[in-house]
Amino acid sequence: MEKLNEIGMSLLTSIQQFDFWWQLLALAAALLLATLANQRLQTLVEKQHTLDSGLRHVAVRSIQRLLWPLTALAVLVPVKIIFEMNALPVQILEVSIPVLLALAVIRLVVYILRKAFNVSPLLKSSENLLAGIIWFGVLLHLAGWLPGLLAVLESLAMTVGETRISVLAVLKLILMVALAFTLAIWLAEFISQRVQHSTHISPSMQVGFAKFSKFLLITVAFLVALNAVGINLSSLAVFGGALGVGLGFGLQRIASNFISGFILVFDRSIKPGDIITVGDKFGWVEQLNARYVVVRNREGVDTLIPNENLITSEVINWSYADTNVRMIIKVQISYDDDPEQALALMLKCAHVSPRVLDEPPPTVRLMDFADSGIELQLRVWIADMEKGTGEIRSAINLAIWRTFKENNITIPYPQRDLHIKSGWPPAMEQPAKDQD
C-alpha cells in the first residue's frame, strides 16, 4: 500500500512537470504502434487461406493475440531504460509494464485453454478465475506486498522425511501441474488432429498413435512439473508401490480396460467404422477410447462397451476383411407347385433393391423338403451392412409375394396329418324319455 501511495503522490507531483508528458507520449506511441501492428497481422491472416489449419495456424493465432501487448512492451521497456539513464521519472511506465505483461499472459492462457478443452461454462469460469488471480498478483506487485506474501507462504512448511514441503511449494506444484497438463492435452489433441488427416496411416493406427502420444505427454508433463517444483523423483517409489497395490485390487478392471484398448488398436481387430456384433448388441464402431468402445446401432443409440469385453468375449466383425455380407431369405412353397419355376421367379426378385450387388451374383437353392412345404433360399450379397438388412429383406419378400401371387404359387400354412389307428368309439345309447 505504501508503494501505491508513493506512486500516486509521484503522479500528482509529476503531472505538473514537463517530464510527465514525455512518459504519457511514450505510452501513447507504444499503444498506437501495437494497434497498427495488430491490424496489419489480421489483414495478412485474412488473405492467407493456407493458414486455416496446422502448426502454422496455431503459431500465427498465438502471435496475433500476444502481438498487441508484446509490441507495447517492446517499446516501453527501452524507453523506461532511457528515462532511468537520464534520471527522468518513470512512474507511469512502472505501472504500465506489469499491466501489459499481465494482459499478454491472460491472453495466452485463455487461448491455450480453449485449444486444449471444449468450450463450456466450467472453462469460461476457469478463464475468469485465472484472469482474476493474475490481476490480483499484479496488484500485489504494485502495492509491494508480493515479496512479503511469498515469504510468509514459504515459512508455512512441514517436513516429510527428508523433504520440506511449504505452502508456496504446493501452490507452485498445482500451478505447474495445471500448466503442464494443459499444454500436454493441447499438444496431444493437435497431434491427433494431424494424424487423422493423414491418408497414409490406417484408422486403427491413428487411434493408437493418438492414445499413446496423449498418455506419454501427460506422463512427461507430470514428471516435468514435479521436477520443476523441486520434488525428488526418487521419492515417488513409495507412490509407485501404492499405485501397484491399487491396480492389483480396486483399479484392476480400469487397468484391464486401458490395456485392452491398446491391444485392440495395435492388433487392428476392431477399427473405427467396423460393423460388429457383441452379444445382442449390433452396430458400427464410432470411437475407440481409452476405457470403452462406442458402438452406434440403427436406432441411433450409442452403447459403451468396455474394452475388456471385446478381448474376452466373442465378437462378430462383419467388415473385418471384407465389407461384403451375404443375406439368406427363406421361402416355402406347396408340394403342388413347380420348384424350378419358383426358383426362377425368386432370382428375378433379387435385384428389387439397389443395394444388392451384381458381383457376387444372387443365387437360389432348394434346401429341404419340410413338413409343410418345399424350403427354398434366395442368397444375395450387400456391401453396406451398416445400413441394416431390414429394408432389403422387406423389399425382396414383398416382391416374392407379389410374383408368387401372379403365378399362382402357394406359400403353405403349417400342416399336420392326423391318423386314427382305432375305430370310432361306439355311440352311446340315448336314455329313453320318461313316459308320463
MISE-684992 format. One record per residue (C-alpha): residue in three letters; residue number from 1; x, y, z. Coordinates in steps of 0.5 Angstrom, whole numbers, plus 500, padded with zeros to 3 digits. Layout:
residues N
kolmar:banu:px:py:pz
Ala:NUM:X:Y:Z
...
This chain:
residues 436
kolmar:banu:px:py:pz
Met:1:500:500:500
Glu:2:506:505:501
Lys:3:508:504:495
Leu:4:502:505:491
Asn:5:501:512:496
Glu:6:508:513:494
Ile:7:507:512:486
Gly:8:500:516:487
Met:9:504:522:490
Ser:10:509:522:485
Leu:11:504:522:480
Leu:12:501:528:483
Thr:13:507:532:483
Ser:14:510:530:476
Ile:15:503:531:473
Gln:16:505:539:474
Gln:17:512:537:471
Phe:18:514:537:463
Asp:19:517:530:464
Phe:20:510:527:466
Trp:21:508:529:459
Trp:22:514:525:456
Gln:23:512:519:459
Leu:24:505:520:457
Leu:25:507:521:450
Ala:26:512:515:450
Leu:27:506:510:453
Ala:28:501:513:447
Ala:29:506:512:442
Ala:30:507:505:444
Leu:31:500:503:445
Leu:32:499:506:438
Leu:33:504:502:435
Ala:34:502:496:438
Thr:35:495:497:435
Leu:36:497:498:428
Ala:37:502:492:428
Asn:38:496:488:431
Gln:39:491:491:425
Arg:40:497:489:420
Leu:41:497:482:422
Gln:42:490:481:422
Thr:43:490:483:415
Leu:44:495:478:413
Val:45:492:473:416
Glu:46:485:474:412
Lys:47:489:474:406
Gln:48:493:468:407
His:49:488:462:407
Thr:50:493:457:408
Leu:51:493:458:415
Asp:52:487:455:416
Ser:53:490:449:420
Gly:54:496:446:422
Leu:55:502:449:427
Arg:56:503:455:423
His:57:496:457:424
Val:58:497:456:432
Ala:59:503:460:432
Val:60:500:466:428
Arg:61:494:466:432
Ser:62:498:466:438
Ile:63:503:471:436
Gln:64:496:475:434
Arg:65:494:475:441
Leu:66:500:477:444
Leu:67:503:482:439
Trp:68:499:488:442
Pro:69:502:488:449
Leu:70:508:485:447
Thr:71:509:491:442
Ala:72:508:496:447
Leu:73:512:492:452
Ala:74:518:492:447
Val:75:517:500:446
Leu:76:516:502:453
Val:77:522:498:456
Pro:78:527:501:452
Val:79:524:508:454
Lys:80:524:506:461
Ile:81:531:505:461
Ile:82:533:511:457
Phe:83:529:515:462
Glu:84:532:512:468
Met:85:539:513:465
Asn:86:537:521:464
Ala:87:535:521:471
Leu:88:528:522:469
Pro:89:521:520:473
Val:90:518:513:470
Gln:91:512:512:475
Ile:92:507:511:469
Leu:93:512:507:466
Glu:94:513:503:472
Val:95:505:502:473
Ser:96:504:500:465
Ile:97:509:495:464
Pro:98:506:490:469
Val:99:499:491:467
Leu:100:501:490:459
Leu:101:505:484:462
Ala:102:499:481:465
Leu:103:495:482:459
Ala:104:500:478:455
Val:105:500:472:460
Ile:106:492:472:461
Arg:107:491:472:453
Leu:108:496:467:452
Val:109:493:463:458
Val:110:486:463:455
Tyr:111:488:461:448
Ile:112:491:455:451
Leu:113:485:453:455
Arg:114:481:454:449
Lys:115:485:450:445
Ala:116:486:444:450
Phe:117:479:444:452
Asn:118:472:444:449
Val:119:468:451:451
Ser:120:464:450:457
Pro:121:461:454:463
Leu:122:467:451:467
Leu:123:472:453:462
Lys:124:469:460:462
Ser:125:469:461:470
Ser:126:476:458:470
Glu:127:478:463:465
Asn:128:475:469:469
Leu:129:479:466:476
Leu:130:485:465:472
Ala:131:485:473:470
Gly:132:483:475:477
Ile:133:489:471:480
Ile:134:494:474:475
Trp:135:491:481:476
Phe:136:491:480:484
Gly:137:498:478:483
Val:138:500:485:479
Leu:139:496:489:485
Leu:140:500:486:490
His:141:507:487:486
Leu:142:505:495:485
Ala:143:503:495:492
Gly:144:510:492:494
Trp:145:506:486:498
Leu:146:508:481:494
Pro:147:515:479:497
Gly:148:513:479:504
Leu:149:507:475:502
Leu:150:511:470:498
Ala:151:516:470:504
Val:152:510:468:509
Leu:153:508:462:505
Glu:154:515:460:504
Ser:155:515:460:512
Leu:156:509:456:513
Ala:157:512:449:512
Met:158:513:442:514
Thr:159:518:436:514
Val:160:516:429:511
Gly:161:522:425:511
Glu:162:528:429:508
Thr:163:523:433:504
Arg:164:521:440:506
Ile:165:514:442:504
Ser:166:512:449:504
Val:167:505:452:502
Leu:168:509:456:497
Ala:169:512:450:494
Val:170:505:446:494
Leu:171:502:452:490
Lys:172:508:452:485
Leu:173:506:445:484
Ile:174:499:446:483
Leu:175:501:452:478
Met:176:506:448:474
Val:177:502:441:474
Ala:178:496:445:471
Leu:179:500:449:466
Ala:180:504:442:464
Phe:181:497:438:464
Thr:182:494:444:459
Leu:183:500:444:455
Ala:184:500:436:454
Ile:185:493:436:453
Trp:186:493:441:448
Leu:187:499:438:444
Ala:188:496:431:444
Glu:189:490:434:441
Phe:190:494:438:436
Ile:191:498:431:434
Ser:192:491:427:434
Gln:193:488:432:429
Arg:194:494:432:425
Val:195:494:424:425
Gln:196:487:424:423
His:197:488:428:417
Ser:198:494:423:414
Thr:199:492:419:409
His:200:498:414:410
Ile:201:496:412:417
Ser:202:490:407:418
Pro:203:485:409:422
Ser:204:487:404:428
Met:205:494:406:428
Gln:206:491:413:428
Val:207:487:412:434
Gly:208:493:408:437
Phe:209:498:414:436
Ala:210:494:419:439
Lys:211:493:415:445
Phe:212:500:413:446
Ser:213:502:421:445
Lys:214:497:423:450
Phe:215:499:418:455
Leu:216:506:420:454
Leu:217:505:427:454
Ile:218:501:427:460
Thr:219:506:423:464
Val:220:512:427:462
Ala:221:508:433:464
Phe:222:507:431:471
Leu:223:514:429:472
Val:224:517:436:469
Ala:225:512:439:474
Leu:226:515:435:480
Asn:227:522:437:478
Ala:228:521:444:476
Val:229:518:445:483
Gly:230:524:441:486
Ile:231:521:435:489
Asn:232:526:429:488
Leu:233:523:424:483
Ser:234:526:418:487
Ser:235:521:420:493
Leu:236:516:417:488
Ala:237:518:410:489
Val:238:513:409:495
Phe:239:508:412:491
Gly:240:509:407:485
Gly:241:509:402:490
Ala:242:502:404:493
Leu:243:499:405:486
Gly:244:501:398:484
Val:245:497:395:490
Gly:246:491:400:488
Leu:247:492:397:481
Gly:248:492:390:484
Phe:249:486:391:488
Gly:250:481:397:486
Leu:251:484:399:480
Gln:252:484:392:477
Arg:253:479:393:472
Ile:254:480:400:470
Ala:255:488:398:468
Ser:256:485:392:464
Asn:257:480:396:460
Phe:258:486:401:459
Ile:259:491:396:457
Ser:260:486:392:453
Gly:261:484:399:449
Phe:262:492:399:447
Ile:263:491:391:445
Leu:264:485:393:440
Val:265:489:398:437
Phe:266:495:395:435
Asp:267:493:388:433
Arg:268:487:392:429
Ser:269:482:387:430
Ile:270:477:393:431
Lys:271:477:399:428
Pro:272:473:406:427
Gly:273:467:404:422
Asp:274:467:397:423
Ile:275:461:393:424
Ile:276:461:389:430
Thr:277:456:385:434
Val:278:458:384:441
Gly:279:453:379:445
Asp:280:446:382:443
Lys:281:449:389:441
Phe:282:450:391:434
Gly:283:452:397:431
Trp:284:458:400:428
Val:285:464:403:432
Glu:286:464:410:433
Gln:287:470:411:437
Leu:288:476:407:441
Asn:289:477:411:447
Ala:290:482:409:453
Arg:291:477:405:457
Tyr:292:471:403:452
Val:293:469:403:445
Val:294:463:407:443
Val:295:458:403:438
Arg:296:452:406:435
Asn:297:446:402:433
Arg:298:441:403:427
Glu:299:436:407:432
Gly:300:442:412:433
Val:301:443:409:441
Asp:302:451:409:443
Thr:303:453:403:447
Leu:304:459:404:451
Ile:305:462:397:451
Pro:306:469:396:456
Asn:307:475:394:452
Glu:308:476:388:456
Asn:309:469:385:454
Leu:310:472:386:447
Ile:311:478:382:448
Thr:312:475:376:453
Ser:313:468:375:449
Glu:314:466:373:442
Val:315:466:379:437
Ile:316:463:378:430
Asn:317:466:383:426
Trp:318:462:384:419
Ser:319:467:388:416
Tyr:320:474:385:419
Ala:321:477:383:412
Asp:322:471:385:407
Thr:323:465:389:407
Asn:324:461:384:403
Val:325:456:381:407
Arg:326:451:375:405
Met:327:444:375:406
Ile:328:439:369:406
Ile:329:432:370:405
Lys:330:428:363:406
Val:331:421:362:403
Gln:332:417:355:403
Ile:333:412:353:397
Ser:334:407:348:397
Tyr:335:409:341:394
Asp:336:403:342:389
Asp:337:408:348:386
Asp:338:414:347:381
Pro:339:420:349:385
Glu:340:424:350:379
Gln:341:419:356:377
Ala:342:419:359:384
Leu:343:427:359:384
Ala:344:427:363:377
Leu:345:422:368:380
Met:346:426:369:386
Leu:347:432:370:382
Lys:348:428:376:379
Cys:349:426:379:385
Ala:350:434:379:388
His:351:435:386:385
Val:352:429:389:387
Ser:353:433:393:392
Pro:354:439:397:389
Arg:355:444:395:395
Val:356:444:388:392
Leu:357:451:387:389
Asp:358:452:384:382
Glu:359:458:381:384
Pro:360:458:376:387
Pro:361:451:375:384
Pro:362:445:373:387
Thr:363:444:365:388
Val:364:438:361:389
Arg:365:438:354:393
Leu:366:433:348:394
Met:367:435:347:401
Asp:368:430:342:404
Phe:369:423:338:404
Ala:370:420:341:410
Asp:371:414:338:414
Ser:372:409:344:411
Gly:373:413:345:404
Ile:374:419:346:400
Glu:375:424:350:403
Leu:376:428:355:398
Gln:377:433:360:399
Leu:378:435:367:396
Arg:379:442:369:397
Val:380:444:376:396
Trp:381:450:380:397
Ile:382:451:387:400
Ala:383:457:392:402
Asp:384:453:397:407
Met:385:452:393:413
Glu:386:452:399:417
Lys:387:445:401:414
Gly:388:442:394:416
Thr:389:438:389:413
Gly:390:431:390:414
Glu:391:430:395:408
Ile:392:433:390:403
Arg:393:429:384:407
Ser:394:423:387:407
Ala:395:423:389:399
Ile:396:425:382:397
Asn:397:420:379:401
Leu:398:414:383:398
Ala:399:417:382:391
Ile:400:417:375:392
Trp:401:410:375:395
Arg:402:407:379:389
Thr:403:411:375:384
Phe:404:408:368:387
Lys:405:401:371:387
Glu:406:401:373:380
Asn:407:404:366:378
Asn:408:399:362:383
Ile:409:405:359:387
Thr:410:402:358:394
Ile:411:406:359:401
Pro:412:403:354:405
Tyr:413:401:354:412
Pro:414:404:349:417
Gln:415:400:343:416
Arg:416:400:337:420
Asp:417:397:330:418
Leu:418:393:326:424
His:419:392:319:423
Ile:420:387:315:428
Lys:421:389:308:428
Ser:422:383:305:432
Gly:423:376:306:430
Trp:424:371:311:433
Pro:425:368:309:440
Pro:426:361:306:440
Ala:427:355:311:440
Met:428:352:312:447
Glu:429:345:310:447
Gln:430:340:315:449
Pro:431:336:315:455
Ala:432:329:313:454
Lys:433:325:319:456
Asp:434:320:318:462
Gln:435:313:316:460
Asp:436:308:321:463
